[in-house]
Amino acid sequence: MTDASREPGFLAHYDGDVVAVAVRDLEPGLVEGGYLRGPASVTVELHDPVPLGHKLALADIKAGDDVIEYGLRIGIATEDISRGSYVHIHNVRSARWQNSVA
C-alpha cells in the first residue's frame, strides 16, 4: 500500500490471480488492495458494489475463461467480466461442478 495507515479494500493471494476478495464492503470507484504473495499493491476502479467476502475482477475475463484464485482454477466465466466488476454466481460457474446439469 502506498500509505501504511490505509487498510486494503481487497486481497488477492498470488500474482496471476484474476479475482480478489473484498475485506470490507466496497463501493464503486477507485479502491486499493494487495497481494499475499505478489506485488505490494494494486488499484482497481470498481464498477459495482462488492460486499465483504465477495470477489472482484482484477483483470478482464472472457466468457469460458478460467477464473483463477489462490493460483488455482476455481471457476469458469459464464459471460465476459470486465476488470473492476463484481464476480459471483451470476457470471461464474464452479469449476468443481462443471459437468453437472444443475
C-alpha positions in Angstrom: 0.0 0.0 0.0 1.3 3.5 -0.7 0.1 4.8 2.7 0.8 2.3 5.5 -2.1 3.8 7.5 -4.7 2.8 4.9 -6.3 -0.6 5.1 -6.6 -2.5 1.8 -10.1 -2.9 0.3 -9.3 -6.3 -1.1 -6.7 -9.1 -1.0 -5.5 -11.5 -3.7 -3.4 -14.5 -2.9 -1.0 -14.8 -5.8 0.3 -12.7 -8.6 -1.7 -14.1 -11.6 -5.0 -14.4 -9.7 -7.7 -12.8 -11.8 -10.0 -12.2 -8.8 -9.6 -10.9 -5.3 -11.7 -10.9 -2.1 -13.2 -7.7 -0.6 -12.1 -7.3 3.0 -14.8 -4.8 3.7 -17.9 -3.6 1.8 -16.7 -1.8 -1.3 -18.5 0.9 -3.3 -17.8 1.8 -7.0 -14.8 4.0 -7.6 -11.1 3.6 -7.0 -10.1 1.0 -4.4 -6.6 -0.2 -3.5 -5.7 -3.7 -2.4 -2.8 -6.0 -2.1 -1.5 -9.5 -2.6 -0.4 -12.0 0.0 2.2 -13.3 -2.5 2.8 -10.9 -5.3 3.0 -7.1 -5.9 2.7 -4.9 -2.9 -0.5 -3.2 -4.1 -2.9 -2.7 -6.9 -5.6 -0.2 -7.6 -8.8 -1.1 -9.4 -11.7 1.0 -10.4 -14.8 -0.8 -9.3 -17.9 -0.7 -11.5 -20.2 -2.4 -8.9 -20.6 -2.6 -5.1 -18.8 -5.6 -3.8 -19.9 -7.0 -0.4 -17.4 -8.1 2.3 -16.1 -11.6 1.4 -17.2 -11.5 -2.2 -14.9 -11.3 -5.3 -14.0 -8.6 -7.8 -12.2 -9.0 -11.1 -8.5 -7.9 -11.2 -8.4 -8.5 -15.0 -10.8 -8.8 -17.9 -12.1 -12.3 -18.1 -13.7 -13.7 -21.3 -16.7 -16.0 -21.2 -15.4 -19.5 -21.0 -12.1 -18.5 -19.4 -10.9 -20.0 -16.2 -11.3 -17.9 -13.0 -8.0 -18.1 -11.1 -7.8 -17.6 -7.3 -5.2 -19.0 -4.9 -3.2 -19.7 -8.1 -5.8 -22.3 -8.9 -8.8 -22.7 -11.3 -11.9 -22.1 -9.1 -14.5 -21.4 -11.8 -15.4 -20.7 -15.4 -16.7 -17.3 -16.5 -20.2 -17.7 -17.9 -20.1 -14.2 -19.5 -17.5 -11.6 -20.2 -16.4 -9.9 -17.0 -14.5 -6.6 -17.1 -11.8 -5.6 -14.6 -13.4 -4.0 -11.6 -16.7 -5.9 -11.9 -18.4 -7.9 -9.2 -17.7 -11.7 -9.6 -20.3 -14.1 -8.2 -22.7 -16.8 -9.2 -24.4 -14.5 -11.9 -21.2 -14.6 -14.0 -19.1 -17.6 -12.8 -19.8 -21.3 -12.7 -17.9 -23.5 -10.2 -15.1 -25.5 -11.9 -15.7 -28.3 -9.4 -19.2 -28.9 -10.8 -18.6 -28.0 -14.5 -20.1 -31.3 -15.8 -23.3 -31.1 -13.8 -26.5 -30.1 -15.4 -28.0 -28.3 -12.4 
